[in-house]
């Protein structure tokens, strides 16, 4: 960017080189059992060069680079219990490198640990999924996600009694819980053949217990991790027209590892539970289609994020009622 009368407040060039090699294979044991191991090797090189301007309008030169070599492994397992159902299990290593945005404060209210470490861990799940004839789809499973050196937000007080947020590797954490999805078509289940179309009901539910397992905040809830997420909907289809109504409920969560309920500047604190309703529809006419709908049908006032950075600090409100329409064509 160029400005008349002076330089822009920042001028940064980012370069990332990412190369990976991986191999996996499916080993079948009979007609029912499959085992899929895999390995992956990542090469990641990142640089940031240029300058930024601090609060005193002084230029600070930036010249950072980091290279990583990351081996990862995983394995999947599946047993066919019938022609349309199966039991599955997976376990994979995970890795999340720190990036420039994690290491650079944007606002004046936040501070960042200069020695941030990359996150690593693993994810495992076990479940049962499939279909029953033509009227039921389901997927029921449990998960376990372990993170080491999880990057999060702590609320601290300096020597002058001023409260500030501190982004750092808080501690090791574990997210565990249950996820379910069920969709049922009662007309097909009871073999009701009417010319009024088809109706299906669906529910997606997640129970999440996300907590720190070590350090000062042991047993506290992980930031931005609601205990439950529940979505219930109904879909109606008739010939070339379909419509869906959805209700989503999300439980409360916190914005820092301290599990602070209230702060004067609103950068941390409780994120209350909320409910949102959405409606959408699609009309197909030959090779054309029209899609339209309303998000946040009841114009609910809620928020999902508190931040100590841009565009905060404070609460970031979610979008109110919004309408959309789109057109599509296949040629």
Secondary structure, 3 states (H helix, E strand, C coil): CCECCECCCCEEEEEEEEEEEEEEEEEEECCCEEEEEEEEEEEEEEEEEEEEECCCCCEEEEEEEEEEEEEEEEEEEEEECCCCEEEEEEEEEEEECCCHHHHCCCCCCEEECCCCCCEEEEEEEEEEEEEECCCEEEEEEEEEEEEEEEEEEEEEECCCCCEEEEEEEEEEEEEEEEEEEEEECHHHHCCCCCCCCEEEEEEEEEEEEEEECCCCCCCCECCCCCCEEEEEEEEEEECCEEEEEEEEEECCEECCCCCCCCCCCCCCCEECCEEEEEEEEEEEECCEEEEEEEECCCCCCCEEEEECCCCCCEEEECCCCEEEEEEEECC
